[in-house]
Amino acid sequence: MTPCTPPNRRLSSSGKVSPWLLVILVAWVIVVLLPLAFSRENDTPVADAGSPRLIIVTPHNDQLRYELEQGFNAWRVTQNLPGVVFDWRSWGGTSDLRRGVIAAYEADAKASVAQARPQQGSGYDLFLGGGNFEHDLLARGVSIDVDGQKKTFPISEQPDLSDAFIQEVFPEPTIGGERLYHPKKLWFATALSSFGIVYNRDVLRSLDLPDPMTWADLADPRYFDQVSLADPGRSGSITSTYDIILRRLGPERGWSVLRRAFANTRSFAGSASGVPTDVSSGEAAAGMCIDFYGRYQAQSMPDGRVGYVDPPRMTAITADPVMLLSGAPHKELATEFILWLLSKDGQTLLQRRVAPTGQPAIPGTPRQFELRRLPARRDVYTPAEMVHWTDPVDAFAIAAPLPGGMPTYFPLVAPVSQAMAIHIHEDLITAWRAILHEPEGERRQRMLDLFDAMPDDLQLHWPDEELARTWPDVLAAPDHPRREEALAVLKEPVDRLTARWKASPTNLLEDQLRWTHFFQDHYRQIVELSHTLNP
């Protein structure tokens, strides 16, 4: 739709400014500049370029960065310490950042071997945010050939946190079975994340659809061309979302739901933050995202047009960590920042509402932006504290464990999703459209069988139909005689494939290309079978 243009916007022939242009300029000042000026009146002053500096790699948005800067520097003022200059580094989603950091450490490791010198690091101090799986990958370090043998060089190191402090912050090391810090203390949860659905009520009503409540809702054919998703090859948070679906539903049912959601998707955003934006603008009816993206977008629409839901007992609570990088140029300051992040003030900052305008800054309270993050520190979940929160949700009370021993499918999510849908999205959509237009009957069932088919090396090979049907109940019973057997079947594909890819990166490319051809061939067979497209 073409925006309405006020008349007489240009200068008149006499050189006077049009009244309409003056109105627009005044409105722009009121809407943009004045709030900015007032919002900064309580900012904590930061010293000049000679101040201490922190260099942090993060996928987090500007709002969270701003509040962390203000909160930490306000605390340093109380300690009679100078302000810190924050040097944020971000060049994409979490997966992009992780690959960039690994590349930097690989280059440093090779140079240290070639020049017979110690490692110097990457020049970064911290990696903040992005999910525990990505941090686990970084914690493995990098391996390079040295005199014909593989040698591992560290990417991360333990910050100087006492055992007593760690026990105070994390009296239990897990939440719902998910770790809150690395076994070797190479990363620590600073916040907790769940994964859910953000949706636009106006668009849903136009489609005569109720608010979504579970992942399978986005696989409903009525959502065709109305779902927004992100590419897991770019975004660690959306990879975690898809992984949770596979772990909750099992890979067979999980890939079926995901493939239908992919087929209902009009395009894949480059980052998870793009999904709530698409939904709020009406470009899509719903999409999957990390909780604080969804809640923040819902809050920013005061008319109630946008909503967010964690699918009941179908999501998970996971860590959003911080990691001290090996060779950090400002190690002591970086450790101090970690200590502050895990302090009560650093934790309450994540959930408290912004203080009323005109009041002085309150420790542990955001200045401008309500961040809507769930704290990782259990002892801040008290009734007296939570009355000040934007989302009074007790993460520790609602965390539902995954089926006991259920493996993660995180390493498979991006390559399979890209082969199945992202790289051949038009083929997928055309096949799905053909199925939706096909009358019920034997032909439609053949088309659905082709649609749901998986390459043999991605299938689960159950020894019998009973175990294939009852595995969730088997896993739920710790003493069940077939529990280990079920776990072995569920783990086999991811263990085998990740070992194959670790042996040679080209194996991953070969597998992904082969899968892409498999899926594309099946989608095109569906179109050839179509009664509607080929009467």
N, C-alpha and C positions, 0 to 999 in steps of 0.2 A: 504494500500500500504506500503510495506517495505521501510524504508528510505535508501537512498544510503549511503554506508559506505566507507569512503576513505580508500585506501590501506595503509598497514604498520602503523596502528595506535598504535601498541604496541611497547615497547622498543625493539631495535635490540639486537642481541646476544652479542654485545660489550657493551651494557648498555647505548648507546646513545639514546637520544630522537628522535623519528621519525620526519622528517620535517613536515609531515602532522599534527602531534600532536601540534607542535609549532605554525603552522598557525592557528589551531583551538583555542589554548589558547590565542594567540594575538587578534584574532577576538572577542573572548568572552570578553576580557578586554575592547576592544574598544566599543563594543555594550552595555555591561552591566555596567561596572564600571565607565568609563569616564563620560557618561551622568549623572550618579548618583552623581559623585563628583561635576560636574559643576552645576547641579541642586540645590545643597545644599549650594552653595557659598553665597547666599543671605538669607539663613535661619536665622530667628530670634533666637538668643541664648536663651535657657531655662536653668534656674538654676538647681541645683542638686535635689536629692530626697527629700530634706527638703523644697522645694518650695511649695507654695499653690497648692492645688490639686482639680480638678473637676472630678467627677465620673458620666459618662454619658452613659445611655442606648440608643443605636441607631442601626437601620438597615443600616445606610449609609455606603458607601464604603470607602476604605482607602484614595482615592484621596480627597474626600470632608473633611474627618477628618483632613488630613494633612493641607489643605488650611485654615480650620477654626483655627487650632492650630497656624499657622504662622500669620494669620491676627490678631487674638486676642492678641497674645503676642507682635506683633509689636505695636499695639495700647497701650498696657500697658507700653511699653518702653517710648512712648511719654508722658505718665502720671507719669513717674518716679516710676513705680511699678515693682516688680519682675515678672519674667516669671512664667507661670502656667504649671504644669504637668497635662496632660489630661489622664485620666484613662477611656478608652472606653470599654464598656461592650456590647457584642453581641453574642447571642447563637442561631441565626436563623433569620427567617423573622419576620416582625412586629408582626404578630399574636403570634408567639412563645415568643417574648419578652414581649408582653402585658400579656400573661398568666403567665410568670415567675414573673413579677412585682406584679401582683395581688396575686399570691401565697405567695410572700414574705410579702405583707401587711396583708394578712389573718393570716399568722403565727404570725406576730407581734401583731395584734389585739387580737388574742386568748391568747397570752402570757401576754399582758397588762391586760386582764381581770383576768386571772388565778393568776397573781402576784400582782394585785391591783396597777399597776404602769401606768404612762402615756405612750402613744405610743412613740416608738423610731424611727419609720420609717424603711426603707429598706436598708439604707446605700448608696443609690444612690441619686444624686443631681437632675438630669434632665432626661427627656425622650425626645429625639430629633428625629423628623421625623416619618413617617409611616402613615400619613393620619388622617383626622379629625374624622372619625368614631371610629377608635381605641382609639384616645384621649378622645372622648366622653365616651367610655366605662370606661376608667380609671377615668375620672372625677366623675363618679357615686360613687366611693369608693367601699368598701367591706362591706358586711352585714354578721354578725354572730349571733348566738343565745346567748343571755345574759339573764339568769333567765327566759327562756321560751319565750322571745321576741326578735325580730330582731332589732339589733342595727347597724347603719352604721358608719364606720370609714373611714376617708378621705385618699385618695391616693395622691391628689394634693392640692396645695394651691396657692393663688394669689401672684405673685411676686409684689414687691413694685414699680409699674409703675404709674406715675401720669396720671390723666385723660387727661391733656393737651398733654402729649407725645403720648398716645394712639390715640388721635384725630389727631395729626400730622402724625402719621404713617398710620392710617386707617381712612381717612376722611369719608368713607362709610364702614359700618360693613360687607358688603357682596360683592361678585363678581359673577355676573350671578345667583343671588339667593343663592349662597353658602356662609356660614359664614366664616369670616376671623379671628374671635376670639370667644372664648366660651362666652355664655351669662353672666356667672359669672366670666369671665376673668381668667379661669383656664388653658387655653392654648391660644397661639397666633401663627398665620401663620408666618413662617420665609421664606417660599418659596411657590410658586404655582406650581401645577402639573396638567398636562393633560395626557390623555391616548391614545395610538395609536398603529400603526402597524409598526414593523421593518421587513425589507425584504431584500432578497439577489437577486440582479438582474441577476447574472449568473445562479442561479438555476431556476429562473422564466423563463429566456429565453430558457433554456433546456426543460422546460415544455410547451413552447409556450404560456406563460401567461403574461399579462401586469402587470405593477406595481399595487398593491392593493390600493384601495381608501376608502373602507368602510368595516365595520365589516362583512357584508354578503359575501364579497369576500372569506374570510377564510372558509366559509361553502360550497364553490363550490366543487363539487366532484373531479375536476381536482387537488385539493390540497390534495388528499388522501395520507396519510403518509408523508406529507410535512409541517405540522404545528407544531410549538413549543409553548407550554403553560406551566403555572406553577400551582401548587396545591394551591387553595385559602385557604386551611386549614393551610398553612404555611406562606403565603404571604399576607399582608394587601393591598399592591399596586395592586396585580392581582385581589384580591377580589373587590377592588374599580373599576377596569376595567370592570369586569363582571357586577357589580352593575350598572354602567353607561349604559351598553348595555340594561339591563332590564328596566331601567328608561327611556331611549330614545325610545326604541321600544315597551315598554309594556312587561309584563312578558310572555304573550303567544307567541308573535313573538320573543321576546328575548331569551327564552329558546330553541326555535326551531333553531335559529341561533347558539347559544352556543353549543347545542347538536351536530350539524353537524360539528362545528369546533372541538369539543372534538373527534368526530369520525375520523376526518382527522389528529389527533395528534398521533405521534408515541410514545411519552412518556410525562410525566408531571414532570417538573423540581421542585426541592425542594424550589427554591427561584426565584423571578421575574428576578433577574440579570442573571440567567442562560439562559433565552430565547434569548437575543441578542447575547450571545456567541454561542449558537447552530446555529443561523441564519448566523452569520458572518463566521463560519467554514464550512458552506455548509451542515450541518446536517439537516437543514430545510429550506424551501423556505421563510417562514414568521412566525411571531408570534405576540402576544399581549404583550405590556409592557408599563411601565410608560415613559413619554416623555424623561427625561434626560438620562435614560438607552439607549433608542433608538438613540438619537442624539449623545451621546458620542460614541456609537459603530460605527455609520456612520462616525463620524469625524476620528476615529482611523483607518479607511480604506481609505487611500488617493486615491485609484484607483477608487472610486465611486461605488464599488461593493455592498455596503450596503446602504440602504435608510431608511428613517423614514417618516411617515405621520400621522397627526392627522385627522381622518375621518371628513370631513367638516360637521359641525353642528350635529355631532353624538358623540362628546366627551363632557367633562365638565372640567371646571377649579376649582380645589379644593385646600384647604389649606394643607400644609405640616408643622405641628406645632412643637412648643417646649412647654414643660410643666415642671414647678417647682414641684418636688415631695415633699410630706409632710414629715417633719422631715429631710430635706436635711442636711447632715453634714456640708456643706459649702454653706449655704443659701445666704449670701451676695455676695460671688463670683459668684454663679450661677445666681443671679439676674443681676449682672454686665455683665455676658456673654450674657444674654437675651437682655439687653439694647444694647450691641454692635451688636448682630445679627440683631437687628431691626434698627440700625443706617444706614446712607447712605453708609458708607464704608462696613459694613457687608453685605448690600444688593447688592451693585455693584460687590462685590467679586464673587457673584453667576453667573454672566453673562459675565464679561469682558474677553477679550482675554489676554493671558499671555504676559507680557511685553517682548520686544525684549531682547535677550541674551546680557548680559554685562551691562544693565541699572540697576540702583539701584532700590530697592523695592519701589513700588508706593502704597500708602494707597488705599484700596479698589480694588486692582488688584491682581489676583492669581500669585504665584511664579512659579508654575510648571504645574498645571493641569487646563484646562478650564472646568468648572463645568457644564455649560449649564443648569443651573436652572433658572426658572423665578422668579424674585424678588416679594415679597408680598407688598412691599412699593410702593404706587402709584406714588409718586412724583419723583421717579428715572426714570420713563418712559418718558424721554424727548429726542428730537432729538439730542441734544448736547451729552447726555450720551450714547444713543443707538448706535451711530456710533462706539463705542468701544466694542460692544457686539458680541459674537459668533453667537447668534440667535436673531436678532433684531425683536422680536415678541412682540407686545403689548397685553399682556394677558387681559387687561381691555377692549381693543377694540374688541377682538374676542370672549370674553366669551358670550356664548349663553345660556340664561336661559333654564332650564328644563321645561317641561309642568307644569303649575302652580299647586302647591300642590302635585306633584307626590311624593309618598312615596319612601323611600329607601328600597331596598331588601337585604341590606348588611348582616343581620343576617341569611338569608336563603341561601346565595350564596355557602358557603363552604359545609354545610351538603347536600344540593341538588346536587351540582356538584359531590361530592364524591359518593353519592348513584347512580346517573345517569350515571357516567362515570369512575371516578378514581378508585373506588374499584372493578369495573367489566369491566375494559377497554377492555379486550380481547373479552368478549361477545358483547360489543358495536361495536368494529371494525368488528367482524365477521358478525353481523347483517347489518351494513352499507355496507360492501362489497357485501353481498347477494343482497341488494336492488340495488346497482349500476350495478350489472350484470343481473338483472331481466329485461326482455323486458317490454316496456310500456303496460299497460293493467290493468284489474280489480285486478289481483293477486298483482301486484306491488303497487297499491293503498292501498290494504288491509295491505300490509307490511309497507307502509309509515304511515298509521293510527296507527298501533301498535307502530311504532318507535316514533311517536310524542305524544303518550298518556301520561298523567300525573295522578298521584294518586288524588283521589277526593279532599283531603285536601290541595292540591297545586293548584287546579283549581280556576279560577275566575268564579263566578256564576252571570252572567248578567241577569237582569230581562227581557230583550228582545234583539233581534238581532240588532236592530237599535243602541242602546247604545253600544253594543259590537263593532259595526263597526265604530261609530263616536266619541268614547271617546276622541281621541286626539283633535278634534275640540271643543268638549264640554269643556275640560280643558283650552283650549286657550282663551275661552270667559268668563271673570270673572263674567258676569251677566247671564250666561246661566242658565235656570231654572233647568237643570238636572245635574249641575256641582257637587254639593255635593253628589248626588246619585252615580255618576261615581267614585268620590274619595273614597266613602265608599266601593265600590266593589274592587277597586284596593288595598286598605289598609287592607281589611278584613283578607286575609291569613297570612300576616306578623304579624299583631297585635295579632291574635288568637294564632299563633304558638309560638311567643316570650313570650306571657303570660304563655302559657303551659310549656315552657322550664324553665321559671323563677320560676315557682311553684315547679319544680323538675327536676334536671339535667338528671335523668334517662329517662324522657320523650323524650328528644332529642335523646338519643341513641336508644330508642324504635322506634321512628319515622324514624330515618335514616335507621335502619335495615329493617323496613317494606317497605320503599321506595326502598331500594336496591333489595329486593326480587321481588317487583313489576316490576322494570325496567329489571332485569335479566330474569324474566319469559317472558316478552314481546319480548326481544331480541332473546330468544331461540325459541319462536313461529315464529318469522320472518325467522329464519334459517330453521325451519321445513317446512315452506311454500315455501322456495326458489326453484324455477324451476331449477336453475343452480346446487345448492348443493344437491338437492334431485330430480333428473330427473325421 
